[in-house]
Amino acid sequence: MDSNTYESFNELMMVRLQKIKDMRQKGIEPYADRYVRTHLSSEIIEDFTELENNEVSVAGRIMSKRDQGKVIFIHTQDMGGKIQAYIRKDVLGDEAFDLVSAYDIGDIIGIKGTVFRTKRGEISVKAEEVTLLSKSLRPLPEKFHGLTNVDTRYRQRYLDLIMNTEVKETFITRSKVIRAMREYLENQGFIEVETPTLMTIPSGAAARPFITHHNSLDMDLFLRIALELPLKRLIVGGFEKVFEIGRNFRNEGISIKHNPEFTMMELYQAYANYEDIMNLVEDMILNIVIKVRGTEEITYQGEKISFAKPWRRIMMLDAIKEHSGVDFKEIKTDEEAQKIAAEKNLEVDKNDSKGKIINAFFEKYVEPKLIQPTFIIGHPVEISPLAKRNANNPEYTDRFEIFVYGRELGNAFSELNDPIDQRQRFENQMLERAKGDEEAHMMDEDFVQALEYGLPPTGGLGVGIDRLVMLLTDSASIRDVILFPTMRPRED
C-alpha cells in the first residue's frame, strides 16, 4: 500500500498500525485464521463450581486493561458477557508478556488458562497462553461515556453492539420473539412458506412501493409492500394453513414507528373467519409474551400493559362515538361526513368518502387512547379493499386491527373471496389512483383469476414483528429493534 492509504488515519491509529508492522517483522500474524474456544464467559461464571481449577479457552474483545508491571488484568467481552483474565509475566515469559502489554483496548484475543477466583472474589482465567486474533486499528469510544450519539449508534451498529450490551440483549429478544411465533404457528398446523420479494404488481396494502428494473426482461418490478396476495393464491391452490415471516418495503416516511423496510408475519387459514383469527392472535401474542418475558404484564415507556385474555373488543364506530361524541351510524352521506369533519376542524380531502372520513376520525380521536391491547372491529369498505363485507351491513367489513400503546400491531379480516366483488373493488381503487392517490391498489388480474377458481372461506392476519419487539424490549423507536435501519447518507 502507498502512503495515501493511511491519509485518513489519526495519530492513535498510526500507532496501532506501527504495532502491526512490528509484529509482522517478528513473524507474528495479527489476524488469525481460527481459534478453538471451549467456553463463553457466562458459562464459566455460571458453572464455576464445576470448572474451578479446570483448563478453559475463551475468546473476546479487550474492553479494559490494567498493567501492573509483572501482572496484567484484562476484561474480555464475548457473546455471553465479560470475564477477567489474570496474566503473569513469570507464567507467560518475557517475550509473550511484553506482546500482551502492547495490546490495545478493542483487540480481539484468545486466552487459555485455568479457572479460579481472585482474592477480591472475581471469577477469572489465570492465563497460560494469550493469542492475538484480530488487531483493532480504531480506538473504541471512551469507556466512561460509551457510545451515546444516536445517529452514530444506528449508522455503526457494530460499534453500538460492542459498547452497549443492552442493545445486544434487544436483538437476542427479537430472535426469541420470532422463534416463539414460529413455534406457536407450527404447533397449530401452519406451514411456513416463502413468496416473491420482487412483484409485477404491488398489492396487499395501501402503500407507495419502491420501483426497480429488471434488465434482462426490460421491465419494471416492485419490492413487495405486503405478503398477502401470494399467500392467498396458495390457499386457492389447496394449502389450508400458511404463514410467512419476511421483509416488506414501503416508499414512505421515516419515524419512530416507521422504517422503509420492516418485518411482517402474515398467515392465512382456510375455513376460518376473522373471529377465529382474533382468538388465534390473542392467544399467540399472549403465548409469546409469556415465553419471552415470563409474565403476561409488561411495562412499556412507563405504562403497564397486560396481555391477559380477553382483550377488549369494540366496533370502530362505537370507539369513535366514545372518544369524539360523533355517531357515524346517524351519518348517511359523504356530504354529511365532510360537514362534521369541518365542524371538528379535521383536515380531509374535499372528495373523501364517508368511509375515509371515519378512518380519519378514528386516527385522530381513538388511536392514541388505545393503550391496552384492543381489537377494533368493522372498518369501512373503502379502506378495506381485500376484506369481506359484513353480511348485516355491507358498508363495513369483517375486519379488525390490534392496537397497543396507541399503535397498530396487527391487521386481519375475513378474506374477500367473491371474484366479482374483488374486481369491482380493484376498479374503485384504480379510480382513486387516477385522482392522485398513489397508495391505492392496482388492478391484479391474476389474483382475480385465482379467485375465479375458488378461494374457500379464509381468515388472514398480519402482525408487525418490529412493533411487537418494541413492546417486549421497551424500545421507544423502531430503529432500536432493526439492526440496520434506513439512514440518510452521511454528509462528510
N, C-alpha and C positions, 0 to 999 in steps of 0.2 A: 504494500500500500504506500502511496505517496503521502507527503505531509498534509495535503489538503483534506485527507480523510479525517483528520483529527481537529479540523479548524473549529468545530462546534464544542470541543471538549473544554471543560473548565479546569482549573488548577488541580482540584481534588481528583478528577477523572484522569488527568495526565499522570498523577502519582500512581494510581491504580494500574494504568496502562504500563507504566515502567515496571511494576511488580510482575506483570505477566511476562514481559520481555526477560526479566531476570530469572524467573522460574524456567522458562524455556531454554535459556542458556545453560541451566543446570540439569536439563533433561527432564524437567517436571512438566507434565501436561496439565494446564489449569482447567480443562474442560473434559471431564471423564466420560467414558462410554456407558458405564452402568455401575451400580453399587448394590450389593446384596444386603438388604435391611431385614432384621429379624422381628423388630417390634416398633410400633408407634409410641410416641411419648406417653400418650394416655394409657396404653396397655401396661407400660412399666409402672406407672403410678397406681393404677387400679389393682395390679397383680403383684404389688411389691413384696408381699409376704412370701409368695412362691418364687419370685425372681431374685430376691436378695442374695448377693454373692455369686449369682449366675452371670455368664458372659452374654452380652447382647450387642447388637449393632443397630444404631439409629442414624437417621439422616435428616437434615433440615437446614433452614436458613439461619445464619447467625443474627440474633436480634439484640444481644447485648454481650459485652466482653469486658472483663476486668483482669488486667495484667498486674500481678503482684510479685514480679521478679522471677521467682522459681516456680510459681504456680499461676495458672490462668483459669479463670472461671468463664465459661461461655454458656449462654442460653440459646438453644436452637429451637426453631418452630417448625412443626410439621402439621399434617392434616389433623392430628389428634390434640395439638396444643403445644406447650413448651416443656422442655426439660433441661436441667443443668448438666454440663459436662465439667468434670474436675480434672484438670490436666497438669501433671507434674513433670518438671524438667528431668528429674532423675529416672522417671519411668520411660519417657519418650526418647530421651537422648538429646544432646545439644542441637544437632542439625534439624531434627524434626520439630523440636520445641521452638527454635528460632523461626521456622517456617510458619508455625501456628501463630506465633507472636505477631507476624506480619499480616495475618488475615484481617479482613475488614468486616464491619457490620454490613450485612447483606450477602456475604459469600455463602454458598451452599456447601456443606461439608458432611462427611460421614464419620461416625465415631464408633469405635469398637472398644468395649471395656466391660467392667463388672458393675453390677447394680449395688448401690449402698446408700446409706443415709448420712448426711454430713452432721457435724456437731450441732449445727443450728437446726437440724431436723429436716433439711430439704432432701428429697429423694433425687439422686443424681447418678451419673455414669462416670466411674473412675476410668479415664481414658488410657488405653494401652496402644491405640493406633488412631491417628486422625488423618483423614484424606480429603483434600480439596476436590470438590466435584464440579463446581462452577464458580468462576471468579466474577464478582459483581463489579461492573465498571461505574455504575451510577450510585451515588450515596442515597440511602433511604432518607425520608423526611425525619427531622429532629424528633427523637422518641417521646419527649415530654409533651409535645404539641400534636404529634401524629399528623395524619392527613385529614384535614377538615374542609378544605376548599371543595365545595360540592361539584363544581364544573370539572375539576381535576379528577375527583373520585369517579365520576361517570365516564370520562374520556379514558382514563388509565385505570380501568377496573382491576387489573392485575396488581397495581400499587395499593389500591383500596383494600383488596383482599389480604395483602401482606400486612398492612398497618392496622386494620380494623377487624379484629377477629369476629365481632358480632355480624359483620357483613357475610362472612363465610357461613355462619350459622343460618342466616336468612336463606341462602341458596341451598343449604342442606335441607332445610324445612321445605323449600319449594319442591325438591326431589321427593320428599316424603309425601307431600300432598298429591303429587301426580301418581306416585306408586299406589297410595291408598285408594285413589279414584279408580285407577285401572283394576286393582284387585276387586273392588266392590262390583264394578260392572261385569267383570269376567265371572264372578260368583253368581251374578244374576242371569248369566247365559248370553251376555253380549259378546260379539266378535269384533275385535279391533281390525280396522281396515285403513288403507291409505288411498287418498284420491288426489287428483292433479292440483298442483300449485299454479301452473300456467293454464289459463282458460280462454276459450274463444269469446265467451260472454261472461262478464262479471255479474254474479247473481247471488241471491240468498240473503241480501241485506240492502238497506238504503244507505249507500256509501259511495264516495268517489274513488275509483280504482287507480292503481298505478298501471301505466301502459308501457309495454316493451315491444320489441320487434324481433321476429324470427327470420334470420337472413335466408336460410335455405328455402323456406316456404314463402318468403316475401309476404309475410302477413303480420299484422299487429296481434299481440296477445295481452292478456290482463293477468296480473297477480290476483289470486282469489281474494275476495272480500268476506267470504263465508264458506263453510263446508257443506252447506245444506243440500243443494240440488243433486250433486253426485251421490250423496248418501241416500237420498230418496229414490234415485234410479236403482240403487241396489235393493231397496225394499220391493220395487216393481219386479226386479229380477228373481226374487224368491228368498233373499235373506230376510230374516224376521227381527233380529236384534243386532244392530251395528252401532259402533261408535268410532270416533276418530279424535285424536288429540294432535293438533297441529297449528302452524302459524297462519294467520290471516294478515292481509295488508290493506290498509285504507289510507288514501291520499288526503289526509285531514290534518287538523291542527294538533299540536303537542301541548299537553297539560299534565297536571299531577294524576289525572285519570286516563289519559290517552297517550299512546305511542303508535306511530305509523305501522309497526309490525307488533303483533301481540298473539298470545296463545289462547285458543279456544278448545273446549271439548264439546262436540256435538254428538247426540245419539238419536236413533230412530227405532221405534218399536212398533211392529205390525200388530193390528187388532187392539190397539190401546188408544185412549183419548187423552186430552190434556189433564183430566183429573187423575188418571193413572200416573202420568208423568209427574204431576205435582206431588203425589205421595212418594214416588221414587226419589225425586231430587231432594225432598225434605229429609228422607231417611239417609240418602247418600252423603249429603253435606254434614249432617249430624255425625254420621259414622266417621267421616274424615276428620272432623274437628276433635272428636274424642281420641281417635287413633294418633293424631299428630300432637295435640295439646294436652291430652289426658283428662279433659274436662269438657262439659258442654257449654260452659260460660267462659268468655274471654273478655279482655279489656282492650278496646281499640281507641287510640287517641284520647284516653281518659274516660271513655264511655263503656260501661258494662253491657255486653251483648250476649244474650242467651240463645243458643240454637236448639234448646229443648223443644220437643214436639208437644202440641201442634203450633205451627206458626200462624200468625193472623192472616186471614183471607178476606179480601174486601174488593168489591166491584170498583172499577175505575171511576164511574160516575158518582158512586157513593163517597169515595175518598175525596173527589173534587168538591162535592157539596159540604163535606165535613170540614174542609180546610179553607174554602173560599166563600161558602154560602151560596154558590151558584148551582142551580139544579138543571143540568142539561137534559133531564128527562122531559122538562117542560119546554125546551127549546127545539123547535121543529125544523127550521130552515137555516141555510148558510147565512142569510142576511141577519137573522136574529142573533146568530152566534157572533158574527162580526160586530154587531151593535154592542153586545155585552162585553166583548173584548175591548172595544173602545172605551166603554164606561170604566173598565178596570185598568185602563192605561197599559194594556197588554199589546205589545207590538206583533202584529200578524200581517201577512200579505193580503191585499185587498181581494185577491182571488181565492184565498184559502177557504176550504170546505169546513163544514161543521166538525168533521172528524179531526182535521188538523188543528182546529182551534181547541177542541177538547184536549188534545195532546199538549198543546201549549199551556193551557191552564194547569194540567197535571204537572208538567215540568216546573212551573213557577210556584204553585201553591202546595203541592203534595210531596213531590220527590224529596226535598230537603228534610221533611219531617219523618221520613221512614227510617228510623234508627234501628229498631229491632227487625229481625227477618220477617218480611211481609210479602205475601202474594197479592199482586194487583191483577185483577181478572177483568176480561171483557173489553178489549180495545176496539176502536172503530175500524171498519173495513178499510178505509182509505189509507191507514198507516199499517195495515196488516195484509199485504197482497198475497201472502202464501198460506194464510190461516183459514180454517174452515169457518163459515158463517154460523152464528148461533141459531139453532132451529126456531127459537121463540122470538128472536129479534134480529133479523138478518142485517141490520145496520152495524151490528157488532160481531165480534168473533170469539170463538172458544180459545182464548189465548190468555197467558199470564206472564208477568215478569216478576222476578225476585228482586227485592230491594233490601239492602242492609247499609246502615250508616248513610242514607241518602243517595246511594249509588246502585245502579243496576248491576246485579250479579249474574242474572240468567234470564233467558227468554224462551218461551215454549208455547206450543199450541197443538190443537188437533189439526193435522195437516190437511190442506185443501186437496181433495182427490177427485174433484169434478173437473175434467179437462175443459169443458165449455166455459165454466165459471173462471177457471185459471186463465184461459186465453183472453177473456174479456178484461180481467184484472191487469194482465200484461199490457193490453191495448190502452187501458186507462193510464197505466204508468208511462207508456210512451207519449201520451198526450201531455203528461206532466213534464217529461223531458223536453218536449217541444216548447213548453212555456219557460224553459230555462232551469228546471230542477235537475242538476247533474247527478243527484243521488237516487233518482227514480230508476226502477228496474228497466232493463232492456227486454225485448221480446226474446224468449228462449224457445224456439220451435221444437228443438229436440226434446226438451223437458215436457212440453205439452204433448208431444207424440208419445213419450213414455207413459204419461198419464192416460192416454187413449188406450193403451194396452191394459190398464187397470192397476191402480195403487190401492192396496187394501186400506181399511181404516188404520190410521197411523198417528202415533203421538211422537213429537220431536222436541228436542231440548238443546239449548246452547248455554254453556257456563263459561264465564271468563276466568281462566286459570290465574292470570296475573292479579286480578282484583281479589280472588279468593286467597291467594298467597299474601297480598297486602294485609288482609284482615288477620290472618293467622300469624303474621310476623310483626304486627303493629307498625307497618311501614306507611308513612304519610304519602309517598309518591310512588307511582307505578315504576319510575326509574330505579327505585330502590330494590325492585324484585325482578328486573330484567338485567341480565349480566352486562349486556352491551346495548344500552338504549340509544335511539337515534339522536345524533347531536349535529348542530350546525358546525361546519368546518372551522377549525381554529384560525383566528386571524393573527398571524405572527407579526 
